Amino acid sequence: MNLAGYVKCLKRYALNKKISDEEFLNAVLKPYIDAGEVDNKYKEEIHFDKSRTSLILSRHDDVPTALRQALNANNIYPWTEENFKDFINKYLDPNSIEVAVKEISEMVDADQFIIDRSSLVGKMSDAHVFLADVLIECIKLKNDGFDPEGELLRNGAYCLKVVYNDIFKYAFRKRSREKNIVVIPVDTEFHTHVTRKYEKRLLNEVAAASVHGQFLTRWEQSGENIGCLSKRIRESIKADIDECGRYPLGTIATIENDSTIFYLIAISEFDENNNAHSTKEEIIHCIDELSVFYDKYGDGHDIYIPLMGTGKSRAAVSLQESYDILVDCYRKNPTRIQGNIHIVILQKLEKFVKTGEGGN
């Protein structure tokens, strides 16, 4: 299901059989545009010209951001539904409305990416309500063609997918129009000192080879002040700290630079020998906390998550188990997919992880 398919289907039942694609697309969208008070960059009511109409209906262009932003407008559903009465009266053949509704319902029912299909189809008895709500659903969904390679789960326009790369490929970028969110697993004390081989320290802190250690090294190399990092971390955390200077497992600090938003998530605790430890159950808890946090604060930014609990955290979690925990979290909570979520696996580890929808 997509906006192009929806508009083309309705146009087959248009009252004026000679109506242009441009006029019909704008007529279909007007109830929603008026309800959401959608403007273009010049603060004028948005209008799709012949060229843009062609791109949308041929699925070479996605639903404009301005339309998607209106999804959060107050009363977007009831007002669009009410406005849709005028569209039906002016533009649809009254003798074909029932057939049009039935055909649209079949398209909805066949689309696995629409989560609550049965509820939507249940509104068929009120044509204006049903057609308006399907339009809103199409605005949520991706309209342009996409490469499904690596896609695991989908919630409307957004998906969970797996990519094979270094996690830092998506961070510290010099040229970036949009900021990525990159997840960095850390300890509950959020240490910021990387132990080097030449240092004579009684206790180790952050291992240089860990994702945490690589982040700290690259942070400093990028020109950021490592000395101020601890203060910035503490200021970003909303959780309480205990008497030993530890935060609860699953606590997330948000640190930002010019190109990247970093989610530093506490997944392990240091013991008396400064060795990090966690359990599989704790990793599951932390990933659940991460999914809730991203759902609440992610603002639709693409997020990149490494496999967690497989290395220095000593959680005794295999690469496959770590992958399955991530997929299971979103399979059980698909509405938390509120942006494109990427599980990042190093290319050299690809053969050790069987990808798919995972699950236990």
TORKOL-10257 format. One line per 3 residues: number of its first residue (from 0); their letters; for each residue x negated, y negated, z of C-alpha. Coordinates in steps of 0.25 Angstrom, whole numbers, plus 5000, padded with zeros to 4 digits. Example, Ala and Ser with C-alpha at 12.3 -4.5 7.8 and 13.67 -1.06 7.14 Angstrom:
BEGIN
0 = AS = 4951:5018:5031 | 4945:5004:5029 .
end
This chain:
BEGIN
0 = MNL = 5000:5000:5000 | 4995:4986:4996 | 5000:4973:4993 .
3 = AGY = 4998:4975:4978 | 5006:4988:4978 | 5017:4981:4987 .
6 = VKC = 5019:4969:4977 | 5019:4978:4965 | 5029:4987:4970 .
9 = LKR = 5039:4976:4974 | 5037:4969:4961 | 5043:4981:4954 .
12 = YAL = 5056:4977:4961 | 5055:4962:4958 | 5068:4954:4954 .
15 = NKK = 5060:4947:4943 | 5053:4958:4935 | 5044:4947:4928 .
18 = ISD = 5039:4941:4941 | 5024:4939:4941 | 5015:4947:4950 .
21 = EEF = 5010:4933:4956 | 5024:4928:4959 | 5028:4942:4965 .
24 = LNA = 5016:4943:4974 | 5018:4929:4980 | 5032:4932:4982 .
27 = VLK = 5030:4945:4989 | 5019:4938:4998 | 5027:4926:5001 .
30 = PYI = 5036:4931:5012 | 5023:4935:5020 | 5015:4923:5016 .
33 = DAG = 5026:4914:5021 | 5028:4922:5034 | 5013:4921:5037 .
36 = EVD = 5011:4907:5031 | 4999:4912:5023 | 4991:4901:5016 .
39 = NKY = 4979:4900:5007 | 4966:4893:5010 | 4973:4880:5006 .
42 = KEE = 4984:4882:5016 | 4994:4884:5005 | 5003:4896:5004 .
45 = IHF = 4996:4908:4998 | 4999:4911:4983 | 4993:4922:4974 .
48 = DKS = 4990:4918:4960 | 4991:4927:4948 | 4976:4931:4950 .
51 = RTS = 4977:4934:4965 | 4990:4941:4962 | 4983:4950:4952 .
54 = LIL = 4972:4953:4961 | 4981:4957:4973 | 4991:4966:4964 .
57 = SRH = 4979:4973:4957 | 4973:4976:4971 | 4960:4968:4968 .
60 = DDV = 4963:4958:4980 | 4966:4961:4994 | 4978:4954:5002 .
63 = PTA = 4973:4940:5005 | 4967:4937:5019 | 4978:4926:5021 .
66 = LRQ = 4989:4936:5020 | 4983:4946:5030 | 4980:4935:5040 .
69 = ALN = 4995:4932:5040 | 4998:4946:5045 | 4995:4940:5059 .
72 = ANN = 5005:4929:5057 | 5017:4928:5067 | 5030:4935:5062 .
75 = IYP = 5023:4939:5049 | 5032:4951:5048 | 5046:4945:5051 .
78 = WTE = 5044:4933:5043 | 5038:4941:5031 | 5050:4950:5032 .
81 = ENF = 5060:4938:5032 | 5053:4931:5020 | 5053:4944:5012 .
84 = KDF = 5069:4943:5011 | 5067:4931:5001 | 5056:4939:4993 .
87 = INK = 5066:4951:4991 | 5077:4942:4987 | 5069:4934:4977 .
90 = YLD = 5060:4944:4971 | 5065:4958:4972 | 5076:4965:4964 .
93 = PNS = 5087:4967:4975 | 5091:4981:4968 | 5076:4986:4969 .
96 = IEV = 5073:4982:4984 | 5076:4995:4989 | 5068:5002:4979 .
99 = AVK = 5056:4993:4981 | 5057:4995:4997 | 5057:5010:4995 .
102 = EIS = 5044:5009:4985 | 5037:5000:4995 | 5040:5010:5007 .
105 = EMV = 5035:5022:4999 | 5022:5014:4997 | 5021:5011:5012 .
108 = DAD = 5024:5025:5016 | 5013:5030:5007 | 5002:5021:5012 .
111 = QFI = 4994:5027:5024 | 4987:5013:5027 | 5001:5008:5032 .
114 = IDR = 5001:5012:5046 | 5015:5011:5050 | 5022:5015:5037 .
117 = SSL = 5034:5021:5043 | 5038:5008:5051 | 5036:5000:5038 .
120 = VGK = 5044:5010:5029 | 5055:5009:5040 | 5058:4995:5037 .
123 = MSD = 5063:4998:5023 | 5077:4995:5026 | 5074:4980:5027 .
126 = AHV = 5067:4977:5013 | 5062:4963:5017 | 5056:4969:5030 .
129 = FLA = 5050:4981:5024 | 5044:4974:5012 | 5039:4962:5020 .
132 = DVL = 5032:4972:5030 | 5026:4980:5019 | 5020:4967:5013 .
135 = IEC = 5014:4964:5026 | 5008:4978:5026 | 5002:4976:5012 .
138 = IKL = 4996:4963:5017 | 4989:4971:5028 | 4984:4982:5018 .
141 = KND = 4972:4980:5008 | 4977:4977:4994 | 4964:4977:4986 .
144 = GFD = 4957:4991:4982 | 4947:4996:4993 | 4937:5006:4993 .
147 = PEG = 4942:5017:5003 | 4929:5024:5004 | 4926:5026:5019 .
150 = ELL = 4940:5021:5023 | 4945:5029:5035 | 4958:5022:5040 .
153 = RNG = 4966:5010:5036 | 4975:5000:5043 | 4981:4991:5033 .
156 = AYC = 4970:4983:5026 | 4959:4988:5035 | 4952:5001:5036 .
159 = LKV = 4942:5010:5044 | 4931:5015:5036 | 4917:5021:5037 .
162 = VYN = 4905:5015:5031 | 4890:5020:5030 | 4880:5009:5033 .
165 = DIF = 4872:5003:5044 | 4881:4995:5054 | 4872:4983:5053 .
168 = KYA = 4875:4982:5038 | 4888:4975:5042 | 4881:4966:5052 .
171 = FRK = 4872:4954:5052 | 4875:4951:5037 | 4870:4938:5032 .
174 = RSR = 4881:4935:5022 | 4895:4939:5027 | 4909:4933:5024 .
177 = EKN = 4916:4941:5035 | 4910:4946:5048 | 4910:4961:5050 .
180 = IVV = 4912:4967:5064 | 4900:4976:5068 | 4901:4985:5080 .
183 = IPV = 4889:4988:5088 | 4889:4998:5099 | 4882:4993:5112 .
186 = DTE = 4881:4997:5127 | 4890:4992:5138 | 4880:4981:5142 .
189 = FHT = 4878:4976:5128 | 4863:4976:5129 | 4856:4967:5119 .
192 = HVT = 4841:4971:5121 | 4836:4981:5111 | 4825:4990:5116 .
195 = RKY = 4813:4991:5107 | 4802:5002:5107 | 4791:4993:5112 .
198 = EKR = 4799:4988:5124 | 4795:4993:5138 | 4808:4993:5144 .
201 = LLN = 4813:5002:5156 | 4827:5004:5150 | 4831:5003:5135 .
204 = EVA = 4842:4995:5131 | 4847:4995:5117 | 4841:5004:5107 .
207 = AAS = 4836:4997:5095 | 4841:5008:5085 | 4855:5008:5091 .
210 = VHG = 4866:5000:5084 | 4866:4991:5096 | 4851:4989:5095 .
213 = QFL = 4851:4986:5080 | 4862:4976:5082 | 4854:4968:5093 .
216 = TRW = 4842:4969:5084 | 4849:4964:5072 | 4856:4953:5080 .
219 = EQS = 4843:4947:5084 | 4837:4949:5070 | 4849:4941:5064 .
222 = GEN = 4845:4929:5072 | 4855:4930:5083 | 4850:4928:5098 .
225 = IGC = 4849:4941:5105 | 4847:4934:5118 | 4861:4928:5118 .
228 = LSK = 4868:4941:5113 | 4871:4946:5127 | 4878:4933:5131 .
231 = RIR = 4886:4934:5118 | 4890:4948:5121 | 4894:4945:5135 .
234 = ESI = 4902:4933:5131 | 4910:4941:5120 | 4914:4953:5129 .
237 = KAD = 4927:4952:5136 | 4925:4965:5145 | 4920:4965:5159 .
240 = IDE = 4906:4968:5163 | 4903:4978:5174 | 4892:4976:5185 .
243 = CGR = 4882:4983:5177 | 4883:4974:5165 | 4891:4984:5157 .
246 = YPL = 4904:4982:5149 | 4915:4992:5147 | 4913:5002:5135 .
249 = GTI = 4920:4997:5123 | 4917:4982:5126 | 4914:4974:5114 .
252 = ATI = 4906:4962:5112 | 4908:4953:5100 | 4896:4947:5094 .
255 = END = 4896:4939:5081 | 4886:4933:5072 | 4887:4926:5058 .
258 = STI = 4891:4939:5051 | 4895:4949:5060 | 4904:4952:5073 .
261 = FYL = 4898:4962:5081 | 4906:4971:5091 | 4896:4976:5101 .
264 = IAI = 4904:4987:5108 | 4899:4994:5121 | 4899:5009:5119 .
267 = SEF = 4889:5014:5129 | 4883:5012:5143 | 4868:5012:5147 .
270 = DEN = 4864:5021:5158 | 4853:5019:5168 | 4843:5022:5158 .
273 = NNA = 4849:5013:5148 | 4854:5024:5139 | 4867:5021:5132 .
276 = HST = 4879:5031:5135 | 4893:5033:5131 | 4903:5044:5128 .
279 = KEE = 4912:5048:5117 | 4924:5044:5124 | 4918:5030:5127 .
282 = IIH = 4915:5028:5112 | 4929:5031:5109 | 4933:5021:5119 .
285 = CID = 4924:5011:5113 | 4928:5013:5099 | 4943:5011:5103 .
288 = ELS = 4939:4998:5110 | 4932:4993:5098 | 4944:4996:5089 .
291 = VFY = 4953:4988:5098 | 4943:4977:5099 | 4942:4976:5084 .
294 = DKY = 4957:4977:5082 | 4958:4965:5091 | 4946:4956:5087 .
297 = GDG = 4941:4961:5074 | 4949:4951:5065 | 4948:4960:5053 .
300 = HDI = 4933:4960:5052 | 4927:4972:5046 | 4921:4980:5058 .
303 = YIP = 4909:4990:5057 | 4908:5001:5068 | 4896:5010:5069 .
306 = LMG = 4897:5024:5074 | 4896:5023:5090 | 4892:5032:5101 .
309 = TGK = 4883:5040:5092 | 4869:5035:5096 | 4863:5027:5108 .
312 = SRA = 4876:5027:5115 | 4874:5042:5118 | 4889:5045:5117 .
315 = AVS = 4886:5058:5111 | 4896:5055:5099 | 4892:5060:5086 .
318 = LQE = 4893:5052:5073 | 4905:5059:5069 | 4912:5057:5083 .
321 = SYD = 4909:5042:5082 | 4915:5041:5069 | 4927:5049:5073 .
324 = ILV = 4929:5040:5085 | 4930:5028:5077 | 4939:5033:5066 .
327 = DCY = 4948:5040:5077 | 4950:5026:5084 | 4955:5020:5072 .
330 = RKN = 4963:5032:5067 | 4971:5031:5080 | 4972:5016:5080 .
333 = PTR = 4973:5012:5065 | 4979:4998:5068 | 4965:4994:5074 .
336 = IQG = 4960:4994:5060 | 4961:4979:5059 | 4949:4977:5050 .
339 = NIH = 4940:4986:5041 | 4933:4995:5051 | 4920:5002:5046 .
342 = IVI = 4913:5014:5053 | 4899:5012:5050 | 4890:5025:5049 .
345 = LQK = 4876:5024:5045 | 4874:5030:5031 | 4864:5041:5036 .
348 = LEK = 4874:5046:5046 | 4885:5048:5036 | 4883:5063:5035 .
351 = FVK = 4886:5064:5050 | 4899:5058:5050 | 4912:5064:5043 .
354 = TGE = 4920:5052:5040 | 4935:5052:5037 | 4947:5049:5047 .
357 = GGN = 4940:5056:5058 | 4947:5059:5071 | 4948:5070:5081 .
end
